[in-house]
Amino acid sequence: MLLACCLVASPARAADWIVTDTSDAGDGTCDASCTLRDAVDNSIADDRILFDLALPNPLQLDVTGDALFIDIPLRMVTNDGVPTVLRRIGGSGRLIELGPNADVRIVGLGYEDGRVLSLTSGTPAEGGAILSAAGSKLELRDCVFRNNKAMGSVAPTDFGGTIDARGGAIAARGDLLIERCAFVGNLATGAAGIAGFGEANASGGDGGNAEGGAIFAAGAADILNATFSNNQAIGGGGGPGTIFGTLGAGGGDGGDASGGAILIATGASGRLAFSTLIGNLTQAGAGGTGGVGTTTGPDGAAGLASGAAMRSDGDLLLNSSVVVGDNVTSTCEGISITQRTDNLVSDASCPGAVVANLDLQFEPINGLDPSPHFTPLPTSVAVDTSPDCLDALGAELVDLDQLSAPRPFTYHDTPVCDFGAIEFTPVIFADGLEAQSAVP
């Protein structure tokens, strides 16, 4: 069994810290027993965190206390072939938080059940799993984000303002790079507005806005070979009005919902290539009902929902991707969403070729898969039709898909990549056929 090691770092060589304990608390040291928190707290710049091969397979690392805080250059690598997940157990709180000096690369880790709440009016809930500060750098490869939530409280501790939510899985104010990852079932939901008895004029409070069901990016975001499914941005409902004197007061307005999967904030930039976004949702908050007195107050206005898949208030370059909306709101929304070559999309709100019933050209996703994904059917228009196999900028060859399968896998005659996160790869049996031979 490997023991946790505390190599003395020299100017020329960083230390490796080996996690041997799956619990959270630890004793603050990395000796015979070392939790992930111990390893993070003991690390200095450019150290690396690894995991003992004797730990269970699959491996769950519990987070029961505050988020793991990192503010240095640090690398973390899981063991090949060992599904490894960081999961919030009980209570609320995100999983990881990065300070402005962080330069972090994490390979092979899953992030589940992070849950951040804001109870303070005017203070948004950000980053259900990860929050990164301005100035930080975060690189995530071979990852899965499941069931993380950023939520405005329905019962704020003070009155006078709304509580927004941003980034159900990740809220990144620094640079963000994501490759070969899946985001499934993450949620950003704004707080419901308070009832009118908490306001001076008895009007209901406005519901909080929700931005980025999976990712809220306020820096530079680069996403490659990623799947987004069942992520939601849901605006809070307006609070009901009560009675002002004898008159019914108005209900609060519902919160807006933007970017069911991804939101690129004002002043930020994003690049998204060879990715698949299907089944994401935005839902605006309903307006609050007017109070009933000698007169009935007006109902609040419903919020606005936009960008079931994505919204960009900055600059977003979308390429070689599959983007499907919910047939209710716009699939893509924003001031500057462009493409270098082409995409396959469900409606004209996104740049690319519009394909009817595009989602039916893919196998259903399995959200519990080690790396959830949508596999194109053999007859899908996505197969062997991408204009090239280059990244969003056309600068580098993309030779692997989300599952690390090679690109291109030529199903037809010419070696051409598929659109989206997954390269269609037929099952080839020993007889060289794509389907098992009939038994004679």
C-alpha positions as CSV (number, residue, x, y, z in Angstrom):
1,M,0.0,0.0,0.0
2,L,1.3,3.4,-0.9
3,L,1.6,5.8,2.0
4,A,1.1,9.6,1.8
5,C,4.3,11.2,1.0
6,C,5.5,14.6,2.0
7,L,8.4,15.2,-0.3
8,V,10.4,18.3,0.6
9,A,10.0,20.6,-2.4
10,S,13.1,22.3,-3.7
11,P,13.2,25.2,-6.1
12,A,13.6,22.6,-8.9
13,R,11.1,19.9,-7.8
14,A,7.6,20.1,-6.5
15,A,6.1,17.6,-4.0
16,D,3.6,14.8,-4.6
17,W,0.8,14.4,-2.0
18,I,-0.9,11.0,-2.1
19,V,-4.5,10.8,-0.7
20,T,-5.1,7.7,1.4
21,D,-8.3,8.6,3.2
22,T,-11.7,9.2,1.6
23,S,-13.2,11.2,4.5
24,D,-13.1,15.0,4.8
25,A,-11.9,16.1,8.2
26,G,-8.4,14.6,8.5
27,D,-5.8,15.8,11.1
28,G,-4.2,18.6,9.1
29,T,-1.2,16.5,8.1
30,C,-0.3,14.1,5.4
31,D,1.5,11.2,7.0
32,A,0.1,7.7,7.4
33,S,-3.3,9.1,6.7
34,C,-4.0,11.9,4.2
35,T,-7.4,13.2,3.2
36,L,-7.9,15.3,0.1
37,R,-8.4,18.4,2.3
38,D,-5.1,17.6,4.1
39,A,-3.3,17.3,0.7
40,V,-4.8,20.6,-0.5
41,D,-4.0,22.4,2.8
42,N,-0.4,21.1,2.8
43,S,0.4,21.9,-0.8
44,I,2.6,24.7,-2.0
45,A,3.0,26.2,-5.4
46,D,3.3,23.6,-8.2
47,D,2.7,20.6,-6.1
48,R,0.7,17.6,-7.3
49,I,-2.1,15.6,-5.7
50,L,-2.4,11.9,-6.5
51,F,-4.5,9.0,-5.1
52,D,-3.4,5.8,-3.4
53,L,-4.0,2.8,-5.7
54,A,-5.3,0.9,-2.6
55,L,-8.3,3.2,-2.3
56,P,-11.7,1.7,-3.5
57,N,-12.7,1.5,-7.1
58,P,-14.9,3.4,-7.9
59,L,-13.8,6.1,-5.4
60,Q,-15.9,8.6,-3.6
61,L,-14.3,11.5,-1.7
62,D,-16.6,13.2,0.8
63,V,-16.9,16.9,1.4
64,T,-18.7,17.7,4.6
65,G,-17.2,21.0,5.6
66,D,-16.3,24.2,3.8
67,A,-15.2,24.2,0.2
68,L,-11.7,23.1,-0.6
69,F,-9.8,26.4,-1.0
70,I,-6.9,26.7,-3.5
71,D,-5.0,29.9,-4.2
72,I,-1.7,28.5,-5.7
73,P,-0.6,26.7,-8.9
74,L,-1.6,23.0,-8.2
75,R,-2.2,19.8,-10.2
76,M,-4.6,17.0,-9.3
77,V,-4.7,13.7,-11.2
78,T,-6.9,10.6,-10.5
79,N,-5.9,7.1,-11.3
80,D,-6.7,5.7,-14.8
81,G,-9.6,3.3,-14.8
82,V,-10.8,4.4,-11.3
83,P,-14.0,6.6,-11.5
84,T,-13.4,9.2,-8.9
85,V,-16.0,11.6,-7.6
86,L,-15.9,14.5,-5.1
87,R,-19.4,14.6,-3.5
88,R,-21.1,16.9,-1.0
89,I,-22.5,14.8,1.9
90,G,-25.1,16.6,4.0
91,G,-25.8,20.3,4.4
92,S,-24.9,22.8,1.7
93,G,-21.8,24.3,0.3
94,R,-19.8,24.2,-2.9
95,L,-17.0,21.7,-3.4
96,I,-14.0,23.8,-4.5
97,E,-13.2,27.5,-4.4
98,L,-10.3,29.2,-6.2
99,G,-8.6,32.4,-5.1
100,P,-7.1,34.9,-7.6
101,N,-3.7,33.3,-7.5
102,A,-4.9,29.8,-8.4
103,D,-3.7,28.1,-11.5
104,V,-5.3,24.7,-11.2
105,R,-5.4,21.6,-13.4
106,I,-7.6,18.7,-12.4
107,V,-7.8,15.5,-14.5
108,G,-10.4,12.7,-14.1
109,L,-12.5,14.0,-11.2
110,G,-16.3,14.1,-10.9
111,Y,-18.2,16.7,-9.0
112,E,-21.6,15.9,-7.5
113,D,-24.2,17.3,-5.2
114,G,-22.5,20.7,-4.6
115,R,-25.2,23.1,-3.3
116,V,-24.5,26.7,-2.6
117,L,-27.2,29.0,-1.1
118,S,-27.5,32.7,-0.8
119,L,-29.6,34.0,2.0
120,T,-28.7,37.7,1.6
121,S,-30.6,40.1,-0.7
122,G,-28.4,41.4,-3.5
123,T,-25.8,38.7,-3.0
124,P,-26.0,36.0,-5.8
125,A,-25.6,32.3,-5.3
126,E,-22.6,31.4,-7.5
127,G,-21.0,28.1,-8.5
128,G,-22.8,25.1,-7.0
129,A,-19.7,22.9,-7.4
130,I,-16.8,25.4,-8.2
131,L,-16.3,29.1,-7.9
132,S,-13.2,30.7,-9.3
133,A,-12.1,34.3,-8.6
134,A,-11.1,36.8,-11.2
135,G,-7.4,36.3,-12.1
136,S,-7.5,32.6,-11.5
137,K,-7.0,29.8,-14.1
138,L,-8.9,26.5,-14.0
139,E,-8.3,23.6,-16.4
140,L,-10.7,20.6,-16.1
141,R,-10.2,17.4,-18.2
142,D,-12.2,14.1,-18.3
143,C,-14.7,15.4,-15.7
144,V,-18.4,15.0,-14.9
145,F,-20.6,17.5,-13.1
146,R,-23.9,16.0,-11.8
147,N,-26.7,17.5,-9.7
148,N,-24.9,20.6,-8.5
149,K,-27.1,23.6,-7.6
150,A,-26.7,27.4,-7.1
151,M,-29.8,28.6,-5.4
152,G,-31.2,31.9,-4.1
153,S,-33.0,31.2,-0.8
154,V,-36.8,31.4,-0.7
155,A,-36.6,32.9,2.7
156,P,-33.9,35.7,2.7
157,T,-32.6,36.9,6.0
158,D,-33.1,40.5,5.0
159,F,-35.5,42.4,2.8
160,G,-35.2,44.9,0.0
161,G,-33.5,43.1,-2.9
162,T,-33.5,40.0,-5.1
163,I,-31.2,37.0,-4.9
164,D,-29.9,35.8,-8.3
165,A,-28.2,32.5,-9.1
166,R,-25.3,32.0,-11.5
167,G,-23.6,28.8,-12.6
168,G,-25.3,25.7,-11.2
169,A,-22.0,23.8,-11.6
170,I,-19.3,26.4,-12.2
171,A,-19.1,30.1,-11.8
172,A,-15.8,31.2,-13.3
173,R,-14.6,34.8,-13.1
174,G,-11.2,33.8,-14.2
175,D,-10.0,31.7,-17.2
176,L,-11.7,28.4,-17.7
177,L,-10.7,25.5,-19.9
178,I,-12.9,22.3,-20.2
179,E,-12.1,19.3,-22.3
180,R,-13.8,15.9,-22.5
181,C,-16.4,16.6,-19.8
182,A,-20.1,16.2,-19.2
183,F,-22.6,18.4,-17.4
184,V,-25.8,16.6,-16.4
185,G,-28.7,17.8,-14.2
186,N,-27.2,21.0,-12.8
187,L,-29.4,23.9,-11.7
188,A,-29.3,27.6,-11.1
189,T,-32.5,29.0,-9.6
190,G,-33.2,32.5,-8.5
191,A,-35.0,33.1,-5.2
192,A,-38.7,33.6,-5.0
193,G,-39.7,37.2,-4.2
194,I,-40.9,37.9,-0.6
195,A,-44.5,38.6,0.1
196,G,-45.5,42.2,0.4
197,F,-45.6,42.3,4.2
198,G,-41.8,42.6,4.0
199,E,-41.9,45.7,1.9
200,A,-42.7,49.3,2.9
201,N,-45.3,49.7,0.3
202,A,-46.7,46.1,0.7
203,S,-45.7,45.2,-2.9
204,G,-44.4,41.7,-3.5
205,G,-40.6,41.4,-4.0
206,D,-39.2,40.5,-7.4
207,G,-38.0,37.0,-8.1
208,G,-34.2,36.5,-8.6
209,N,-32.7,35.9,-12.0
210,A,-31.0,32.7,-13.0
211,E,-27.9,32.7,-15.4
212,G,-26.2,29.5,-16.6
213,G,-27.7,26.3,-15.5
214,A,-24.3,24.6,-15.8
215,I,-21.7,27.3,-16.4
216,F,-21.5,31.0,-15.8
217,A,-18.4,32.4,-17.4
218,A,-17.2,36.0,-16.7
219,G,-13.6,35.5,-18.0
220,A,-12.3,33.5,-21.0
221,A,-13.9,30.1,-21.4
222,D,-12.7,27.4,-23.8
223,I,-14.9,24.3,-24.0
224,L,-14.0,21.2,-26.2
225,N,-15.6,17.8,-26.6
226,A,-18.3,18.3,-23.9
227,T,-21.9,17.2,-23.4
228,F,-24.6,19.3,-21.7
229,S,-28.0,17.7,-20.8
230,N,-30.8,18.5,-18.4
231,N,-29.2,21.6,-17.0
232,Q,-31.7,24.3,-16.0
233,A,-31.8,28.0,-15.3
234,I,-35.0,28.9,-13.5
235,G,-36.0,32.4,-12.5
236,G,-37.7,32.9,-9.1
237,G,-41.4,33.8,-8.9
238,G,-42.5,37.2,-7.9
239,G,-43.8,37.6,-4.3
240,P,-47.5,38.3,-3.8
241,G,-48.6,41.8,-2.9
242,T,-50.5,42.4,0.3
243,I,-52.5,45.4,1.5
244,F,-51.2,49.0,1.7
245,G,-53.6,50.7,4.0
246,T,-56.8,49.4,2.6
247,L,-55.6,49.1,-1.0
248,G,-54.3,45.9,-2.6
249,A,-50.5,46.2,-3.5
250,G,-48.9,44.9,-6.7
251,G,-47.2,41.6,-7.0
252,G,-43.5,41.4,-7.7
253,D,-42.1,40.6,-11.1
254,G,-40.8,37.2,-11.9
255,G,-37.1,36.6,-12.4
256,D,-35.5,36.1,-15.8
257,A,-33.8,32.9,-16.9
258,S,-30.9,32.9,-19.3
259,G,-28.6,30.2,-20.6
260,G,-30.0,26.8,-19.7
261,A,-26.5,25.2,-20.0
262,I,-24.1,28.1,-20.6
263,L,-24.0,31.9,-20.0
264,I,-21.1,34.0,-21.2
265,A,-21.3,37.3,-19.3
266,T,-20.8,40.8,-20.5
267,G,-17.1,41.5,-21.3
268,A,-16.3,37.8,-21.3
269,S,-15.4,35.5,-24.3
270,G,-16.1,31.9,-25.1
271,R,-15.1,29.2,-27.5
272,L,-17.2,26.0,-27.8
273,A,-16.3,23.3,-30.3
274,F,-17.2,19.6,-30.9
275,S,-19.8,19.7,-28.2
276,T,-23.4,18.4,-27.8
277,L,-26.1,20.4,-26.0
278,I,-29.5,18.6,-25.9
279,G,-32.4,18.8,-23.4
280,N,-31.4,22.0,-21.4
281,L,-34.0,24.4,-20.2
282,T,-34.7,28.0,-19.2
283,Q,-37.8,28.8,-17.3
284,A,-38.8,32.4,-16.2
285,G,-40.4,33.1,-12.9
286,A,-44.1,33.9,-12.8
287,G,-45.3,37.3,-11.7
288,G,-46.6,37.5,-8.1
289,T,-50.3,38.0,-7.6
290,G,-51.7,41.4,-6.6
291,G,-52.9,42.0,-3.1
292,V,-56.7,42.1,-2.4
293,G,-58.1,45.0,-0.4
294,T,-60.7,47.5,-1.3
295,T,-59.0,47.4,-4.6
296,T,-56.9,44.5,-6.1
297,G,-53.3,45.3,-6.9
298,P,-51.8,44.4,-10.3
299,D,-50.1,41.1,-10.8
300,G,-46.4,41.3,-11.4
301,A,-44.9,40.8,-14.8
302,A,-43.5,37.3,-15.7
303,G,-39.8,37.2,-16.2
304,L,-38.2,36.5,-19.6
305,A,-36.6,33.2,-20.6
306,S,-33.9,33.1,-23.3
307,G,-31.3,30.8,-24.6
308,A,-32.4,27.3,-23.6
309,A,-28.9,26.0,-24.5
310,M,-26.8,29.2,-24.2
311,R,-26.8,32.9,-23.9
312,S,-23.8,35.2,-24.7
313,D,-23.6,38.8,-23.5
314,G,-20.0,38.8,-24.6
315,D,-18.4,37.1,-27.6
316,L,-18.9,33.4,-28.2
317,L,-17.5,31.3,-31.1
318,L,-19.5,28.1,-31.6
319,N,-18.2,25.5,-34.0
320,S,-18.7,21.9,-35.1
321,S,-21.3,21.4,-32.4
322,V,-24.8,20.1,-32.0
323,V,-27.3,22.4,-30.3
324,V,-30.9,21.5,-29.6
325,G,-33.4,23.8,-27.8
326,D,-36.7,23.1,-26.0
327,N,-39.0,24.4,-28.7
328,V,-40.3,27.0,-26.3
329,T,-37.7,29.7,-26.0
330,S,-34.8,30.6,-28.3
331,T,-32.0,28.0,-28.3
332,C,-29.2,30.5,-28.5
333,E,-29.5,34.1,-27.4
334,G,-27.0,37.0,-27.4
335,I,-25.3,39.8,-29.1
336,S,-22.4,37.9,-30.6
337,I,-22.6,34.2,-31.3
338,T,-20.6,33.3,-34.4
339,Q,-19.2,30.2,-36.2
340,R,-16.0,29.5,-38.1
341,T,-17.4,26.8,-40.3
342,D,-20.7,25.2,-39.3
343,N,-22.9,23.7,-36.6
344,L,-26.0,21.5,-36.5
345,V,-28.8,23.4,-34.7
346,S,-32.5,23.0,-34.0
347,D,-33.5,26.6,-34.9
348,A,-32.2,29.7,-36.5
349,S,-31.4,31.4,-33.2
350,C,-28.0,29.6,-33.4
351,P,-25.5,29.9,-36.2
352,G,-25.4,26.7,-38.3
353,A,-27.5,24.4,-40.4
354,V,-31.1,24.0,-39.1
355,V,-32.1,20.3,-38.8
356,A,-35.7,19.3,-37.9
357,N,-36.0,16.8,-35.1
358,L,-32.2,16.8,-34.6
359,D,-32.4,15.3,-31.2
360,L,-34.0,12.1,-32.6
361,Q,-30.8,11.5,-34.6
362,F,-29.0,10.5,-31.4
363,E,-29.3,7.7,-28.9
364,P,-30.7,8.7,-25.5
365,I,-28.2,9.8,-22.9
366,N,-27.5,7.7,-19.8
367,G,-27.0,10.2,-17.1
368,L,-25.3,7.7,-14.8
369,D,-22.7,6.7,-17.4
370,P,-19.1,7.4,-16.3
371,S,-19.1,10.1,-19.0
372,P,-22.7,10.8,-20.1
373,H,-23.0,11.5,-23.8
374,F,-25.3,11.4,-26.9
375,T,-24.1,8.9,-29.5
376,P,-25.2,9.7,-33.0
377,L,-27.1,7.1,-34.9
378,P,-25.4,5.6,-38.0
379,T,-27.9,7.5,-40.2
380,S,-27.5,10.8,-38.3
381,V,-26.6,13.9,-40.3
382,A,-23.9,14.5,-37.7
383,V,-21.8,11.5,-38.9
384,D,-18.9,12.3,-41.2
385,T,-20.1,15.7,-42.1
386,S,-18.0,18.3,-40.1
387,P,-16.2,20.6,-42.4
388,D,-12.9,19.9,-40.6
389,C,-11.4,18.4,-37.5
390,L,-10.0,21.6,-36.1
391,D,-10.7,23.5,-32.9
392,A,-13.0,26.6,-32.8
393,L,-10.3,28.9,-34.0
394,G,-9.1,26.5,-36.7
395,A,-5.6,26.4,-35.0
396,E,-5.2,22.9,-33.7
397,L,-6.3,19.4,-34.8
398,V,-8.9,17.7,-32.6
399,D,-8.0,14.0,-32.8
400,L,-10.0,12.6,-29.8
401,D,-13.6,12.9,-28.8
402,Q,-15.2,13.1,-25.4
403,L,-14.5,9.4,-24.7
404,S,-11.0,9.7,-26.0
405,A,-12.0,7.7,-29.1
406,P,-10.0,8.8,-32.2
407,R,-11.2,11.4,-34.6
408,P,-12.0,11.0,-37.4
409,F,-13.5,7.5,-37.4
410,T,-14.5,7.1,-41.0
411,Y,-17.9,5.4,-41.3
412,H,-18.5,6.4,-44.9
413,D,-15.8,6.8,-47.6
414,T,-13.8,9.9,-46.7
415,P,-12.0,10.6,-43.4
416,V,-14.2,13.3,-42.0
417,C,-15.0,14.2,-38.3
418,D,-18.5,14.0,-36.9
419,F,-20.3,17.0,-35.4
420,G,-20.7,17.1,-31.6
421,A,-18.9,15.6,-28.7
422,I,-19.0,11.9,-29.8
423,E,-17.4,10.3,-32.9
424,F,-19.7,7.6,-34.1
425,T,-17.9,4.3,-33.8
426,P,-19.7,1.1,-34.9
427,V,-19.2,-2.1,-33.0
428,I,-17.1,-4.4,-35.1
429,F,-17.3,-8.1,-34.4
430,A,-14.6,-10.8,-35.0
431,D,-16.1,-11.6,-38.4
432,G,-15.5,-8.0,-39.5
433,L,-19.2,-7.1,-39.5
434,E,-20.9,-4.3,-37.6
435,A,-23.6,-6.6,-36.3
436,Q,-23.3,-10.1,-34.9
437,S,-23.7,-12.8,-37.5
438,A,-26.9,-14.8,-37.4
439,V,-26.6,-18.2,-35.8
440,P,-26.9,-20.9,-38.6
